[in-house]
Amino acid sequence: MGVVRGLMSLVALAGAVALSVVAYVGPVENAVVVIPLVMLAYLVAIGLAGPWIGRCVIALCAVPLRVFGGAPGELTVAGSRARARRLSARRSSEALAALTGREREVLSAMAEGRTNAAIATQAGRPSASSKA
């Protein structure tokens, strides 16, 4: 799981806990307003931590499945890991689909190993190093 995603998950979880305390300690009228926010914060935290949670569950279940499940257990573990990788790859492709045409051009040039100056020249913009 990426560092930023992990930190955002922890921030959302801390916010959900804080809002839970506010809903519990405060008057009933405030709880009615705060509870939907509590639910949303928990959902965001779990959504952001989803890949990490999946890997942890697979790691915890792998040993018992291999020991007691034999060959089918081994196949189950391998299939679970493969599904987790596919889901991560799918999220990456969805993120790439959201890029603009210009962002895709720049990303492609970066993947080819071009320098920032070469990318800026290709785009018809002076690079920061040539502005001297």
Phi and psi in radians as a Rosetta constraint file:
Dihedral C 1 N 2 CA 2 C 2 CIRCULARHARMONIC -1.146 0.35
Dihedral N 2 CA 2 C 2 N 3 CIRCULARHARMONIC 2.668 0.35
Dihedral C 2 N 3 CA 3 C 3 CIRCULARHARMONIC -1.104 0.35
Dihedral N 3 CA 3 C 3 N 4 CIRCULARHARMONIC -0.775 0.35
Dihedral C 3 N 4 CA 4 C 4 CIRCULARHARMONIC -1.111 0.35
Dihedral N 4 CA 4 C 4 N 5 CIRCULARHARMONIC -0.766 0.35
Dihedral C 4 N 5 CA 5 C 5 CIRCULARHARMONIC -1.100 0.35
Dihedral N 5 CA 5 C 5 N 6 CIRCULARHARMONIC -0.718 0.35
Dihedral C 5 N 6 CA 6 C 6 CIRCULARHARMONIC -1.101 0.35
Dihedral N 6 CA 6 C 6 N 7 CIRCULARHARMONIC -0.754 0.35
Dihedral C 6 N 7 CA 7 C 7 CIRCULARHARMONIC -1.140 0.35
Dihedral N 7 CA 7 C 7 N 8 CIRCULARHARMONIC -0.726 0.35
Dihedral C 7 N 8 CA 8 C 8 CIRCULARHARMONIC -1.120 0.35
Dihedral N 8 CA 8 C 8 N 9 CIRCULARHARMONIC -0.636 0.35
Dihedral C 8 N 9 CA 9 C 9 CIRCULARHARMONIC -1.101 0.35
Dihedral N 9 CA 9 C 9 N 10 CIRCULARHARMONIC -0.766 0.35
Dihedral C 9 N 10 CA 10 C 10 CIRCULARHARMONIC -1.146 0.35
Dihedral N 10 CA 10 C 10 N 11 CIRCULARHARMONIC -0.669 0.35
Dihedral C 10 N 11 CA 11 C 11 CIRCULARHARMONIC -1.116 0.35
Dihedral N 11 CA 11 C 11 N 12 CIRCULARHARMONIC -0.779 0.35
Dihedral C 11 N 12 CA 12 C 12 CIRCULARHARMONIC -1.109 0.35
Dihedral N 12 CA 12 C 12 N 13 CIRCULARHARMONIC -0.685 0.35
Dihedral C 12 N 13 CA 13 C 13 CIRCULARHARMONIC -1.145 0.35
Dihedral N 13 CA 13 C 13 N 14 CIRCULARHARMONIC -0.749 0.35
Dihedral C 13 N 14 CA 14 C 14 CIRCULARHARMONIC -1.095 0.35
Dihedral N 14 CA 14 C 14 N 15 CIRCULARHARMONIC -0.701 0.35
Dihedral C 14 N 15 CA 15 C 15 CIRCULARHARMONIC -1.118 0.35
Dihedral N 15 CA 15 C 15 N 16 CIRCULARHARMONIC -0.693 0.35
Dihedral C 15 N 16 CA 16 C 16 CIRCULARHARMONIC -1.124 0.35
Dihedral N 16 CA 16 C 16 N 17 CIRCULARHARMONIC -0.719 0.35
Dihedral C 16 N 17 CA 17 C 17 CIRCULARHARMONIC -1.134 0.35
Dihedral N 17 CA 17 C 17 N 18 CIRCULARHARMONIC -0.765 0.35
Dihedral C 17 N 18 CA 18 C 18 CIRCULARHARMONIC -1.083 0.35
Dihedral N 18 CA 18 C 18 N 19 CIRCULARHARMONIC -0.758 0.35
Dihedral C 18 N 19 CA 19 C 19 CIRCULARHARMONIC -1.154 0.35
Dihedral N 19 CA 19 C 19 N 20 CIRCULARHARMONIC -0.591 0.35
Dihedral C 19 N 20 CA 20 C 20 CIRCULARHARMONIC -1.091 0.35
Dihedral N 20 CA 20 C 20 N 21 CIRCULARHARMONIC -0.734 0.35
Dihedral C 20 N 21 CA 21 C 21 CIRCULARHARMONIC -1.121 0.35
Dihedral N 21 CA 21 C 21 N 22 CIRCULARHARMONIC -0.759 0.35
Dihedral C 21 N 22 CA 22 C 22 CIRCULARHARMONIC -1.057 0.35
Dihedral N 22 CA 22 C 22 N 23 CIRCULARHARMONIC -0.751 0.35
Dihedral C 22 N 23 CA 23 C 23 CIRCULARHARMONIC -1.158 0.35
Dihedral N 23 CA 23 C 23 N 24 CIRCULARHARMONIC -0.620 0.35
Dihedral C 23 N 24 CA 24 C 24 CIRCULARHARMONIC -1.302 0.35
Dihedral N 24 CA 24 C 24 N 25 CIRCULARHARMONIC -0.736 0.35
Dihedral C 24 N 25 CA 25 C 25 CIRCULARHARMONIC -1.444 0.35
Dihedral N 25 CA 25 C 25 N 26 CIRCULARHARMONIC -0.591 0.35
Dihedral C 25 N 26 CA 26 C 26 CIRCULARHARMONIC -1.330 0.35
Dihedral N 26 CA 26 C 26 N 27 CIRCULARHARMONIC 3.089 0.35
Dihedral C 26 N 27 CA 27 C 27 CIRCULARHARMONIC -1.183 0.35
Dihedral N 27 CA 27 C 27 N 28 CIRCULARHARMONIC 2.794 0.35
Dihedral C 27 N 28 CA 28 C 28 CIRCULARHARMONIC -1.041 0.35
Dihedral N 28 CA 28 C 28 N 29 CIRCULARHARMONIC -0.624 0.35
Dihedral C 28 N 29 CA 29 C 29 CIRCULARHARMONIC -1.064 0.35
Dihedral N 29 CA 29 C 29 N 30 CIRCULARHARMONIC -0.676 0.35
Dihedral C 29 N 30 CA 30 C 30 CIRCULARHARMONIC -1.245 0.35
Dihedral N 30 CA 30 C 30 N 31 CIRCULARHARMONIC -0.596 0.35
Dihedral C 30 N 31 CA 31 C 31 CIRCULARHARMONIC -1.070 0.35
Dihedral N 31 CA 31 C 31 N 32 CIRCULARHARMONIC -0.643 0.35
Dihedral C 31 N 32 CA 32 C 32 CIRCULARHARMONIC -1.078 0.35
Dihedral N 32 CA 32 C 32 N 33 CIRCULARHARMONIC -0.603 0.35
Dihedral C 32 N 33 CA 33 C 33 CIRCULARHARMONIC -1.415 0.35
Dihedral N 33 CA 33 C 33 N 34 CIRCULARHARMONIC -0.647 0.35
Dihedral C 33 N 34 CA 34 C 34 CIRCULARHARMONIC -1.411 0.35
Dihedral N 34 CA 34 C 34 N 35 CIRCULARHARMONIC -0.574 0.35
Dihedral C 34 N 35 CA 35 C 35 CIRCULARHARMONIC -1.020 0.35
Dihedral N 35 CA 35 C 35 N 36 CIRCULARHARMONIC -0.735 0.35
Dihedral C 35 N 36 CA 36 C 36 CIRCULARHARMONIC -1.074 0.35
Dihedral N 36 CA 36 C 36 N 37 CIRCULARHARMONIC -0.610 0.35
Dihedral C 36 N 37 CA 37 C 37 CIRCULARHARMONIC -1.182 0.35
Dihedral N 37 CA 37 C 37 N 38 CIRCULARHARMONIC -0.647 0.35
Dihedral C 37 N 38 CA 38 C 38 CIRCULARHARMONIC -1.063 0.35
Dihedral N 38 CA 38 C 38 N 39 CIRCULARHARMONIC -0.844 0.35
Dihedral C 38 N 39 CA 39 C 39 CIRCULARHARMONIC -1.057 0.35
Dihedral N 39 CA 39 C 39 N 40 CIRCULARHARMONIC -0.766 0.35
Dihedral C 39 N 40 CA 40 C 40 CIRCULARHARMONIC -1.095 0.35
Dihedral N 40 CA 40 C 40 N 41 CIRCULARHARMONIC -0.761 0.35
Dihedral C 40 N 41 CA 41 C 41 CIRCULARHARMONIC -1.106 0.35
Dihedral N 41 CA 41 C 41 N 42 CIRCULARHARMONIC -0.741 0.35
Dihedral C 41 N 42 CA 42 C 42 CIRCULARHARMONIC -1.120 0.35
Dihedral N 42 CA 42 C 42 N 43 CIRCULARHARMONIC -0.713 0.35
Dihedral C 42 N 43 CA 43 C 43 CIRCULARHARMONIC -1.103 0.35
Dihedral N 43 CA 43 C 43 N 44 CIRCULARHARMONIC -0.734 0.35
Dihedral C 43 N 44 CA 44 C 44 CIRCULARHARMONIC -1.124 0.35
Dihedral N 44 CA 44 C 44 N 45 CIRCULARHARMONIC -0.775 0.35
Dihedral C 44 N 45 CA 45 C 45 CIRCULARHARMONIC -1.055 0.35
Dihedral N 45 CA 45 C 45 N 46 CIRCULARHARMONIC -0.790 0.35
Dihedral C 45 N 46 CA 46 C 46 CIRCULARHARMONIC -1.214 0.35
Dihedral N 46 CA 46 C 46 N 47 CIRCULARHARMONIC -0.669 0.35
Dihedral C 46 N 47 CA 47 C 47 CIRCULARHARMONIC -1.092 0.35
Dihedral N 47 CA 47 C 47 N 48 CIRCULARHARMONIC -0.739 0.35
Dihedral C 47 N 48 CA 48 C 48 CIRCULARHARMONIC -1.209 0.35
Dihedral N 48 CA 48 C 48 N 49 CIRCULARHARMONIC -0.586 0.35
Dihedral C 48 N 49 CA 49 C 49 CIRCULARHARMONIC -1.560 0.35
Dihedral N 49 CA 49 C 49 N 50 CIRCULARHARMONIC 0.016 0.35
Dihedral C 49 N 50 CA 50 C 50 CIRCULARHARMONIC -0.872 0.35
Dihedral N 50 CA 50 C 50 N 51 CIRCULARHARMONIC -0.898 0.35
Dihedral C 50 N 51 CA 51 C 51 CIRCULARHARMONIC -1.060 0.35
Dihedral N 51 CA 51 C 51 N 52 CIRCULARHARMONIC -0.689 0.35
Dihedral C 51 N 52 CA 52 C 52 CIRCULARHARMONIC -1.169 0.35
Dihedral N 52 CA 52 C 52 N 53 CIRCULARHARMONIC -0.738 0.35
Dihedral C 52 N 53 CA 53 C 53 CIRCULARHARMONIC -1.079 0.35
Dihedral N 53 CA 53 C 53 N 54 CIRCULARHARMONIC -0.759 0.35
Dihedral C 53 N 54 CA 54 C 54 CIRCULARHARMONIC -1.061 0.35
Dihedral N 54 CA 54 C 54 N 55 CIRCULARHARMONIC -0.770 0.35
Dihedral C 54 N 55 CA 55 C 55 CIRCULARHARMONIC -1.133 0.35
Dihedral N 55 CA 55 C 55 N 56 CIRCULARHARMONIC -0.665 0.35
Dihedral C 55 N 56 CA 56 C 56 CIRCULARHARMONIC -1.146 0.35
Dihedral N 56 CA 56 C 56 N 57 CIRCULARHARMONIC -0.739 0.35
Dihedral C 56 N 57 CA 57 C 57 CIRCULARHARMONIC -1.115 0.35
Dihedral N 57 CA 57 C 57 N 58 CIRCULARHARMONIC -0.748 0.35
Dihedral C 57 N 58 CA 58 C 58 CIRCULARHARMONIC -1.073 0.35
Dihedral N 58 CA 58 C 58 N 59 CIRCULARHARMONIC -0.768 0.35
Dihedral C 58 N 59 CA 59 C 59 CIRCULARHARMONIC -1.114 0.35
Dihedral N 59 CA 59 C 59 N 60 CIRCULARHARMONIC -0.700 0.35
Dihedral C 59 N 60 CA 60 C 60 CIRCULARHARMONIC -1.194 0.35
Dihedral N 60 CA 60 C 60 N 61 CIRCULARHARMONIC -0.637 0.35
Dihedral C 60 N 61 CA 61 C 61 CIRCULARHARMONIC -1.514 0.35
Dihedral N 61 CA 61 C 61 N 62 CIRCULARHARMONIC -0.275 0.35
Dihedral C 61 N 62 CA 62 C 62 CIRCULARHARMONIC -1.061 0.35
Dihedral N 62 CA 62 C 62 N 63 CIRCULARHARMONIC -0.838 0.35
Dihedral C 62 N 63 CA 63 C 63 CIRCULARHARMONIC -1.117 0.35
Dihedral N 63 CA 63 C 63 N 64 CIRCULARHARMONIC -0.888 0.35
Dihedral C 63 N 64 CA 64 C 64 CIRCULARHARMONIC -1.075 0.35
Dihedral N 64 CA 64 C 64 N 65 CIRCULARHARMONIC -0.652 0.35
Dihedral C 64 N 65 CA 65 C 65 CIRCULARHARMONIC -1.130 0.35
Dihedral N 65 CA 65 C 65 N 66 CIRCULARHARMONIC -0.692 0.35
Dihedral C 65 N 66 CA 66 C 66 CIRCULARHARMONIC -1.220 0.35
Dihedral N 66 CA 66 C 66 N 67 CIRCULARHARMONIC -0.718 0.35
Dihedral C 66 N 67 CA 67 C 67 CIRCULARHARMONIC -1.221 0.35
Dihedral N 67 CA 67 C 67 N 68 CIRCULARHARMONIC -0.859 0.35
Dihedral C 67 N 68 CA 68 C 68 CIRCULARHARMONIC -1.652 0.35
Dihedral N 68 CA 68 C 68 N 69 CIRCULARHARMONIC -0.295 0.35
Dihedral C 68 N 69 CA 69 C 69 CIRCULARHARMONIC -1.707 0.35
Dihedral N 69 CA 69 C 69 N 70 CIRCULARHARMONIC -0.238 0.35
Dihedral C 69 N 70 CA 70 C 70 CIRCULARHARMONIC 1.107 0.35
Dihedral N 70 CA 70 C 70 N 71 CIRCULARHARMONIC -2.466 0.35
Dihedral C 70 N 71 CA 71 C 71 CIRCULARHARMONIC -1.095 0.35
Dihedral N 71 CA 71 C 71 N 72 CIRCULARHARMONIC -0.755 0.35
Dihedral C 71 N 72 CA 72 C 72 CIRCULARHARMONIC -1.087 0.35
Dihedral N 72 CA 72 C 72 N 73 CIRCULARHARMONIC -0.624 0.35
Dihedral C 72 N 73 CA 73 C 73 CIRCULARHARMONIC -1.138 0.35
Dihedral N 73 CA 73 C 73 N 74 CIRCULARHARMONIC -0.718 0.35
Dihedral C 73 N 74 CA 74 C 74 CIRCULARHARMONIC -1.080 0.35
Dihedral N 74 CA 74 C 74 N 75 CIRCULARHARMONIC -0.738 0.35
Dihedral C 74 N 75 CA 75 C 75 CIRCULARHARMONIC -1.141 0.35
Dihedral N 75 CA 75 C 75 N 76 CIRCULARHARMONIC -0.631 0.35
Dihedral C 75 N 76 CA 76 C 76 CIRCULARHARMONIC -1.109 0.35
Dihedral N 76 CA 76 C 76 N 77 CIRCULARHARMONIC -0.782 0.35
Dihedral C 76 N 77 CA 77 C 77 CIRCULARHARMONIC -1.098 0.35
Dihedral N 77 CA 77 C 77 N 78 CIRCULARHARMONIC -0.811 0.35
Dihedral C 77 N 78 CA 78 C 78 CIRCULARHARMONIC -1.082 0.35
Dihedral N 78 CA 78 C 78 N 79 CIRCULARHARMONIC -0.731 0.35
Dihedral C 78 N 79 CA 79 C 79 CIRCULARHARMONIC -1.126 0.35
Dihedral N 79 CA 79 C 79 N 80 CIRCULARHARMONIC -0.676 0.35
Dihedral C 79 N 80 CA 80 C 80 CIRCULARHARMONIC -1.136 0.35
Dihedral N 80 CA 80 C 80 N 81 CIRCULARHARMONIC -0.739 0.35
Dihedral C 80 N 81 CA 81 C 81 CIRCULARHARMONIC -1.134 0.35
Dihedral N 81 CA 81 C 81 N 82 CIRCULARHARMONIC -0.709 0.35
Dihedral C 81 N 82 CA 82 C 82 CIRCULARHARMONIC -1.120 0.35
Dihedral N 82 CA 82 C 82 N 83 CIRCULARHARMONIC -0.737 0.35
Dihedral C 82 N 83 CA 83 C 83 CIRCULARHARMONIC -1.099 0.35
Dihedral N 83 CA 83 C 83 N 84 CIRCULARHARMONIC -0.701 0.35
Dihedral C 83 N 84 CA 84 C 84 CIRCULARHARMONIC -1.098 0.35
Dihedral N 84 CA 84 C 84 N 85 CIRCULARHARMONIC -0.716 0.35
Dihedral C 84 N 85 CA 85 C 85 CIRCULARHARMONIC -1.157 0.35
Dihedral N 85 CA 85 C 85 N 86 CIRCULARHARMONIC -0.710 0.35
Dihedral C 85 N 86 CA 86 C 86 CIRCULARHARMONIC -1.110 0.35
Dihedral N 86 CA 86 C 86 N 87 CIRCULARHARMONIC -0.700 0.35
Dihedral C 86 N 87 CA 87 C 87 CIRCULARHARMONIC -1.125 0.35
Dihedral N 87 CA 87 C 87 N 88 CIRCULARHARMONIC -0.705 0.35
Dihedral C 87 N 88 CA 88 C 88 CIRCULARHARMONIC -1.113 0.35
Dihedral N 88 CA 88 C 88 N 89 CIRCULARHARMONIC -0.733 0.35
Dihedral C 88 N 89 CA 89 C 89 CIRCULARHARMONIC -1.132 0.35
Dihedral N 89 CA 89 C 89 N 90 CIRCULARHARMONIC -0.638 0.35
Dihedral C 89 N 90 CA 90 C 90 CIRCULARHARMONIC -1.127 0.35
Dihedral N 90 CA 90 C 90 N 91 CIRCULARHARMONIC -0.720 0.35
Dihedral C 90 N 91 CA 91 C 91 CIRCULARHARMONIC -1.095 0.35
Dihedral N 91 CA 91 C 91 N 92 CIRCULARHARMONIC -0.667 0.35
Dihedral C 91 N 92 CA 92 C 92 CIRCULARHARMONIC -1.123 0.35
Dihedral N 92 CA 92 C 92 N 93 CIRCULARHARMONIC -0.742 0.35
Dihedral C 92 N 93 CA 93 C 93 CIRCULARHARMONIC -1.168 0.35
Dihedral N 93 CA 93 C 93 N 94 CIRCULARHARMONIC -0.597 0.35
Dihedral C 93 N 94 CA 94 C 94 CIRCULARHARMONIC -1.151 0.35
Dihedral N 94 CA 94 C 94 N 95 CIRCULARHARMONIC -0.655 0.35
Dihedral C 94 N 95 CA 95 C 95 CIRCULARHARMONIC -1.159 0.35
Dihedral N 95 CA 95 C 95 N 96 CIRCULARHARMONIC -0.694 0.35
Dihedral C 95 N 96 CA 96 C 96 CIRCULARHARMONIC -1.159 0.35
Dihedral N 96 CA 96 C 96 N 97 CIRCULARHARMONIC -0.602 0.35
Dihedral C 96 N 97 CA 97 C 97 CIRCULARHARMONIC -1.145 0.35
Dihedral N 97 CA 97 C 97 N 98 CIRCULARHARMONIC -0.435 0.35
Dihedral C 97 N 98 CA 98 C 98 CIRCULARHARMONIC -1.423 0.35
Dihedral N 98 CA 98 C 98 N 99 CIRCULARHARMONIC -0.139 0.35
Dihedral C 98 N 99 CA 99 C 99 CIRCULARHARMONIC -1.262 0.35
Dihedral N 99 CA 99 C 99 N 100 CIRCULARHARMONIC 2.592 0.35
Dihedral C 99 N 100 CA 100 C 100 CIRCULARHARMONIC -1.333 0.35
Dihedral N 100 CA 100 C 100 N 101 CIRCULARHARMONIC 2.933 0.35
Dihedral C 100 N 101 CA 101 C 101 CIRCULARHARMONIC -1.023 0.35
Dihedral N 101 CA 101 C 101 N 102 CIRCULARHARMONIC -0.738 0.35
Dihedral C 101 N 102 CA 102 C 102 CIRCULARHARMONIC -1.131 0.35
Dihedral N 102 CA 102 C 102 N 103 CIRCULARHARMONIC -0.734 0.35
Dihedral C 102 N 103 CA 103 C 103 CIRCULARHARMONIC -1.109 0.35
Dihedral N 103 CA 103 C 103 N 104 CIRCULARHARMONIC -0.639 0.35
Dihedral C 103 N 104 CA 104 C 104 CIRCULARHARMONIC -1.155 0.35
Dihedral N 104 CA 104 C 104 N 105 CIRCULARHARMONIC -0.705 0.35
Dihedral C 104 N 105 CA 105 C 105 CIRCULARHARMONIC -1.052 0.35
Dihedral N 105 CA 105 C 105 N 106 CIRCULARHARMONIC -0.802 0.35
Dihedral C 105 N 106 CA 106 C 106 CIRCULARHARMONIC -1.137 0.35
Dihedral N 106 CA 106 C 106 N 107 CIRCULARHARMONIC -0.748 0.35
Dihedral C 106 N 107 CA 107 C 107 CIRCULARHARMONIC -1.097 0.35
Dihedral N 107 CA 107 C 107 N 108 CIRCULARHARMONIC -0.713 0.35
Dihedral C 107 N 108 CA 108 C 108 CIRCULARHARMONIC -1.104 0.35
Dihedral N 108 CA 108 C 108 N 109 CIRCULARHARMONIC -0.750 0.35
Dihedral C 108 N 109 CA 109 C 109 CIRCULARHARMONIC -1.123 0.35
Dihedral N 109 CA 109 C 109 N 110 CIRCULARHARMONIC -0.660 0.35
Dihedral C 109 N 110 CA 110 C 110 CIRCULARHARMONIC -1.136 0.35
Dihedral N 110 CA 110 C 110 N 111 CIRCULARHARMONIC -0.700 0.35
Dihedral C 110 N 111 CA 111 C 111 CIRCULARHARMONIC -1.143 0.35
Dihedral N 111 CA 111 C 111 N 112 CIRCULARHARMONIC -0.511 0.35
Dihedral C 111 N 112 CA 112 C 112 CIRCULARHARMONIC -1.359 0.35
Dihedral N 112 CA 112 C 112 N 113 CIRCULARHARMONIC -0.152 0.35
Dihedral C 112 N 113 CA 113 C 113 CIRCULARHARMONIC 1.570 0.35
Dihedral N 113 CA 113 C 113 N 114 CIRCULARHARMONIC 0.274 0.35
Dihedral C 113 N 114 CA 114 C 114 CIRCULARHARMONIC -1.252 0.35
Dihedral N 114 CA 114 C 114 N 115 CIRCULARHARMONIC 2.650 0.35
Dihedral C 114 N 115 CA 115 C 115 CIRCULARHARMONIC -1.396 0.35
Dihedral N 115 CA 115 C 115 N 116 CIRCULARHARMONIC 2.905 0.35
Dihedral C 115 N 116 CA 116 C 116 CIRCULARHARMONIC -1.049 0.35
Dihedral N 116 CA 116 C 116 N 117 CIRCULARHARMONIC -0.709 0.35
Dihedral C 116 N 117 CA 117 C 117 CIRCULARHARMONIC -1.099 0.35
Dihedral N 117 CA 117 C 117 N 118 CIRCULARHARMONIC -0.725 0.35
Dihedral C 117 N 118 CA 118 C 118 CIRCULARHARMONIC -1.156 0.35
Dihedral N 118 CA 118 C 118 N 119 CIRCULARHARMONIC -0.682 0.35
Dihedral C 118 N 119 CA 119 C 119 CIRCULARHARMONIC -1.147 0.35
Dihedral N 119 CA 119 C 119 N 120 CIRCULARHARMONIC -0.730 0.35
Dihedral C 119 N 120 CA 120 C 120 CIRCULARHARMONIC -1.143 0.35
Dihedral N 120 CA 120 C 120 N 121 CIRCULARHARMONIC -0.698 0.35
Dihedral C 120 N 121 CA 121 C 121 CIRCULARHARMONIC -1.122 0.35
Dihedral N 121 CA 121 C 121 N 122 CIRCULARHARMONIC -0.737 0.35
Dihedral C 121 N 122 CA 122 C 122 CIRCULARHARMONIC -1.052 0.35
Dihedral N 122 CA 122 C 122 N 123 CIRCULARHARMONIC -0.632 0.35
Dihedral C 122 N 123 CA 123 C 123 CIRCULARHARMONIC -1.406 0.35
Dihedral N 123 CA 123 C 123 N 124 CIRCULARHARMONIC -0.104 0.35
Dihedral C 123 N 124 CA 124 C 124 CIRCULARHARMONIC 1.424 0.35
Dihedral N 124 CA 124 C 124 N 125 CIRCULARHARMONIC 0.357 0.35
Dihedral C 124 N 125 CA 125 C 125 CIRCULARHARMONIC -2.056 0.35
Dihedral N 125 CA 125 C 125 N 126 CIRCULARHARMONIC 2.452 0.35
Dihedral C 125 N 126 CA 126 C 126 CIRCULARHARMONIC -1.198 0.35
Dihedral N 126 CA 126 C 126 N 127 CIRCULARHARMONIC 2.448 0.35
Dihedral C 126 N 127 CA 127 C 127 CIRCULARHARMONIC -1.376 0.35
Dihedral N 127 CA 127 C 127 N 128 CIRCULARHARMONIC 2.831 0.35
Dihedral C 127 N 128 CA 128 C 128 CIRCULARHARMONIC -1.106 0.35
Dihedral N 128 CA 128 C 128 N 129 CIRCULARHARMONIC -0.551 0.35
Dihedral C 128 N 129 CA 129 C 129 CIRCULARHARMONIC -1.299 0.35
Dihedral N 129 CA 129 C 129 N 130 CIRCULARHARMONIC -0.393 0.35
Dihedral C 129 N 130 CA 130 C 130 CIRCULARHARMONIC -1.617 0.35
Dihedral N 130 CA 130 C 130 N 131 CIRCULARHARMONIC 0.053 0.35
Dihedral C 130 N 131 CA 131 C 131 CIRCULARHARMONIC -1.491 0.35
Dihedral N 131 CA 131 C 131 N 132 CIRCULARHARMONIC 0.018 0.35
